[in-house]
C-alpha cells in the first residue's frame, strides 16, 4: 500500500511539472524588434508591446495589431493592419528575457522608421508586395525609473562618420553625460591623439532610438577647458574672387595663436602684430562637429557634413542650445567634437580658435517623427539647417524644412507662413570651407510668441 501511495504522489508531481512546463511564459512588456530579411540586408526595427492573458497573446508590433498564443517557450503570432488585413505570421521561442524566431512579413510603404513592417514603414500606406521570409528578435526595453548622469572619460576618438563604430556608452532618454572633446589633435593637457581630421567623442548609443525617430540633444554645458586656441590665417577660396586669391600676399611667418582668458571670457592674440595688439574677441565656445550616424552604409570623413549633422560649424551650437537629429540607425550613435572658443560665420579661414572643451548634454527621443535634416532651438530662435552641395540649394533645403516645421507645430497655412517668413526670416551661412555648404534659416521667438 505504501509503495502504491508513493507511486501516486510521484505521478501527481510529474504531472504538475509537465503542466507547469507547458504553461504560457509571462512575456508581457515592451520590446524593440529587429527584423532581418537576409544576412547582408540592413536590419529594420519596430516598437513592440505584448500582453498575455492565459495562453493568448495580444498587443502592438509598430502600427500592426498582434494576436496569437504562447505555450511554454513556443510563440505563434499573427499580425494585421488597422483594416484587419493580415500582414504576417511569425513563430519563435522564448529564451530568458528575449524572444526570437522567423516567419513571413509584408514589406510596408509609407512612413519610414519604426513601423510594423520592414523595408521602411508602418502599417500606413498598405502592403507593397507579397510576404517575405524574415528572422526577428525582440529585446526587452525597460528604461530605468530615474535618469542617470555619467562622467565619461574618453580614451579614443573617431574621425569617420559611420554606423560601424562600437558605442562607447549606452544611455537612455533623460540621461546626462559629462565628457570632453579635443581639437584636431590635442586635449586640454596637450596630449596628442591620432592625426587630426575633426575627431569626435563617442559614439553614444541611446537606447530606444530607432530609425524614423528624432534624437533630441540639450547642450547643458559647452566650455573651453584650456587657455590656448589655434586659427587659420588665409581666407578660403569659396569666399573671395579668383583675382584676390592670385594677388593675396600672405605672411608665411604670421602667428595666429590665441590666448584664452577663461575667467574674463576673452580671447587675445598670443603674438599680435602692431595693428592687432588691442584686438580681442569674446569667448563663445561652440561645437563644430555634432552628429548621429549617417544613413545606410555611408562612411564620411570627420570634416564632412550632411543631414546627419557632422561638421556643421554653426557658431550657435553653444551651451543652452537644443538640437534635433533625424535618426537613421538604432541607437542614433551620437558624437561631439571640434570645439571652437569663438568663430565668425562660415569659418572663413578653415580653422577658427580651435580648442578643447568640457561638454555636458542630456538626450531625449521624439518617437516616430523626423525631418530631413538637423534642426535646433536657442532661447532666441527656431533654427533649420540646410546642408547640400551649393549655397543656393542649402537655402532651399533649410527654408523648406523651416516652412514644414512652422506649418506642423504652429498650424500655419501656406499663405500665413509665406507672409510670416517674408517679414522676420533670417539666414546664416555657417559652413563654406568643407565638402558641403550649410545655410541656416531661422525665425525669432519674439515673432512666434505673437501667433495665436
N, C-alpha and C positions, 0 to 999 in steps of 0.2 A: 504493500500500500504506500509506503514511504517513497519507494522508487517511482511509482506512478505519479505521486504528488509532485516530486521534483521534476519529472519529465513535463508535466503540465505547466509548471511555473516557467520552465525553460522555453517551452513553446510560446507562452504568452509574451515573455521578454523578447524573444526573437521577432515575433510578430510586431511588437511595438517599435523595435528598431527598424524593421522594414518599412512600416508606415511612416516613421519619422524621416527615414532616408528619402522616401518618395514625396514628402510634404514639400510645398512650394517654398523656395528660397525667398527670404524677405529682401527684395531688391528695390523697394520703394526709395525714391530720392531723385536727385538731379545729376545729370551726366553731360559730358562732352563726347559726341560721337565723331569718330574718324572713319571715313568711308574711302575705300580704295578700289579701283577697277582693275589695274594691272600693277605689277611691281614698279614700273617706271613712271606711272601716272602720278600727278600731284594730288595728294590727299584732299578730300573735301570734308567739311566739318558741319556739325549741327548741334544745337542745344536740345537735350532730351530730358523729359521729366516722366517718371514712371510711378504708378500707383498699383499696389497689389491688394486684392480682396479675395481671400481664399487662394484659388489657383488662377483666378482671372487677372489679366494684365490690361491696364488702360493708361492713357497719358498722351503726350505730345512728342513728336520727333520733328523738331523745327516747326514748320507750319502744318505738318501732317498729323492726323489722329492715329493713335495706336490702339489696337485690340489684339488679344492673344491669350496665351496661357503659359504658366511655368510649372513644371513638375520636377521636383528635386532640383537638379542642376541644369535641366533641359528647358530651353526657352523657345517659343514659337510666336512670331509677331506678324500681324498684317497691318499695312499702312494704307490710309486713304486720305484724299484731299478734302477740302471744305464742301465739295459737291458729292461726297461719299463715293467717289470713283477710286477703285483700287489702284495703288501706285507701287506696291511692292510687297514681297513676303520675305521674311528673314527668320533664320533659325540659328541657335547658338547655345552656348553653355555659360554657366556662372562659375567663375573661379575667384574665390576671395571676394574682393570688392569690385572687380572688373567683370565685364561681360564681353564676349566676342563670338563671331561666327561668320556666316555667309548668307547668300540669298540673291534675290533679284530685286532691282530697284529702277524706277523710271527716271531718266535724266529730266531735270526741270528747267523751264525757262523763267525769265522774269528777274526778280530781284536777286542780285549777286550776294553771295555770302552765306550766312548761317541759316539757310532754308532747310526744307525737309529732304530734298533730293540731292543729287550731285551734278557736277558739270555746270554749276553756277546758278543756284536759285532755290527758292522755296516752292510751296505749292501754288503760288500765284503765277498765273500765266499758262497753266495747264501743262500736260505732258508733251514732250518734244519727240519721243520715239518709243520703241518697244523696250520693255525691261531689259536691263543688262546685268550680268553677274557682278557681284560686289563682295568684298570682305569688309567687315566692320568691327569696331571695338568701342565699347563705352567705358569711359573713365570717370569715376565719381568727381563731382565738382562741389566742394563744400568750403566756401570761404570761411576764414576764422571769424569768430564773433566780434573781435576787436582788431582794428587795424594795427599794423606793426611799423616800427621805424627801424631801418637798417643803417648801420655805419659800414659802408663798403669801401675797402681799401683796394684799389685796382693794382694788379701785378703785371698786367699786359694790356695792350691796346690794339684795336683793329683799324685798318685804313682801307678796307674794301667793303662797300655796302652789299650785303648778300644775306639770304636766309640760311646759309650753310654754317654760320658761326654757332658754336656751342654757347648757350647762355651762361653768363657768369653768376646770375642770381635769379631766382623765381620769386615773384611778388604777386600780391592780389590787389584788386581795386581798393583804394583807400589807403594803401601802404605808402610810406615815405622812405626815400633813400637819400642818405647824405654821403657824398663822394667827392671826387675831384677830377679835373681834366689836366692834360698837358698841352703845350703848344705844339708846333710842328716837330719838336724833338725833345724838349726838356720840361721838367716839372718845377715845382717851387724850390727844390733843393739843387737845381741844375743837373739832376740826374738825367742822362740821355737815354731815350727809348727809341729803338728802330731807326728808320731813315727818313722820317718826315711823312708827308702825304696826308695831312689833316687827320691824325689818329683820333679815334673816338673811345670813350669809356663805355663798356658794356659788351654785348647787348644784354638788356634786362628783359626777361620773359614775364609777361603779365598774364597770369592765369585767368582763363575765361575770355580773353580777347580773341575773336575769331574773324576770318575774312568777311568783309561787309560791315564790320563794326567801325566805330571811331574811337581811337585812343585819345584820351584827354590827359594832358600833362600840365600841371601847375608848377611854374618855376618859383619856388618859395625863396630860394637864395641863390644868387649868382654874383660872386665877389672875387676879384683878383687876389691871389694869395702870395704874390711876391712883389718886389719893388722895381722890377725891370720889365721892359717890353721892347719888341723889335718891329720896325716898319719898313716897307719897301720905299724907294725914293725915285721911282720912274713911273710916269703915267702910262697906264695900259693903252694898247693900240686901239681898243674899241671906243675910247672916249675922245680921241683927237683925230685931226686930219693926217693924211699921209705926209703932207708937206711939213707939218710940225714934227712928226716922227723923224723925218730925214734931217731936219735942221736943228733939233734939240741937242744941246751940248751939256750932257750930264757930267758932273764931277765924280770921277771914279773913287775919290777918297772921301766923299760926303758921308757923314756919320748920321744914321737915323735911329740910333738907340734912344730910348726914353727911360727916365727915372720916374717911378710911381710913388707919390706921397699918399700912402693908404689912409693915414689919419686925416689929411686935409682933402682927400679925394681929388687930387690934381696931378696931372702928368706934365713933365717938362723935359725938353731935350737934354740928354746927358752931356753932349758936347755940341752946344749950339754954335752956329755962325754968328757973326756980329749982328746981323739983321734979325735973327731969331732968338736972341738972348732973353727977351721978355715974353716969348710965346709959350702959353700953357693951354691945356685943354682939360675940361672936367672929366674925371674918370666915370665912365658909364659902361660897366662890364657886361658884355653880351656874349652869347653863344653863336659862333658862326655855323657850326655843324650840329644839327639836332634832327633825328631821323627815326623811322621804322625801316624794316627790311623792304626793299623794292619788290614789286610783283614778280611772280614766276621764278625763273632761274637766273634772273639778271644779276650780274656782278659788276659793280661800278666802283671806280676809284673814289677815295675819300674826298677828293677835290670836286667831285661831281654833285649834281643835284637833280631833283625831279619831283613828281607827285608824292613821293615818299618822304620828302624833305631833303636831308643831306646838307651840303654846303650852301645853305641859303643866304648866309651873310646878311641877315637883317638886323640892323642896329637897335631894334626894339624887342628883340628876343632877350629880355633882361628880367631881373628879379621882379616878380609880380605879374608877368605875362602868363596867359594860359594858351596852349596850342592844341589844335585838333588835327589828328593824323588819320587818313584812311588806312585801315588795316588790311593787308594782303596775305598775311600768314598767321597761323595760330601762334598766340603769344606776342604778336606785334614785333618783338625784337627791337627794343628801343635803345638808342645810344646818343651820347652827347660829346662834344669836343670843340676844338678850335676857338677858344675864348679870346676875346679882344678887350683891352682896357677901355678903348674908345675906337670909333670907326665912322668916317664920313660915308655918305650914301654911295653905294656901288663898289666899295673897297677899291678905289681908283688906282692905288699903287700895288695892288695884288697881295699886299700884306699890310695890316693896319693894327699897330700896337698889340702884336701877338703876345699873349701871356698865358699863364696857367690860372686856374680858378677853383675855388670851392663851390660846389653846387649842391643844393637840396631841392628835390622835386617830389611831388605826390601824383599818383596816377588814378585814373578812373576810366570807365568804358561807357559809351553810348551804344547800346546793342541794336544791331540790325539796321544801322543808318550810317551813311558816309557820303562824303563829297569827293569830287575828282582829285582835289589837291589839298594841301595844308591850309588851315585857317587859324586865326589867332584872335585873342581879345586882350586888350590892356584896359587900364582904368579909364582911358580916354577914347578908344577906338575899337570898332569891329574891323578885322583885317582879313583880306583874302589874298592868297599867294597865287601867282601865275608863272610857272616855270616852263619855258619852251626854247626853241632854237632862235628866236628873234625877239626884239623888244616889242614889235607890233603884235605878234602872236601872244606874247606874255600879257600885254594889256588886255587883249580879248579874253584870254583864259581867266585872268583874275577878276575882270569886270563881270563876266558871265556867271562865275561862281558866286560873287557877291550878290548879284541880282537874284539868283536862286535861293540864297540864304535869306535875304530880306523877304522874298515872296513867301517862303515857307514859315519863318518864325514870326514875321510881322503881318502876315496875311495881306500883303500889298498886291494890287493889280499891276499889270504891265505898265499902264499909264501912270499910276501913282509912283511906282519905283523909278520910272524914267524921269519924272519931274523931280523927285526927291534927290536922286543921284546928280542930276543936272545942276542942282543948287549947292550940294555940300560935298561931293566926291573929291577925294584927294588921291594922288598917286605917289609912290616912292619907287625909284629904281634902285634895287638893293644889290644886284649882282651883275657885273659887267665883265669879270675877268676870268671866269671859269667856263667849262664846256657848254653851259646853258645860261640863258638870261633869266632874271627873276624880277618881276614887277609886282608891287603890292598895290591893291586897290583898297581904300579904307574910308569909313564914314565915322564922324564924331558921335559919341554917345549923347552929347548935349542935343543934337538934332533928333536922334532916335527917341529921346525922352519926351519929345513933343507929340509923338504919334499916339493915337488912340487905339 
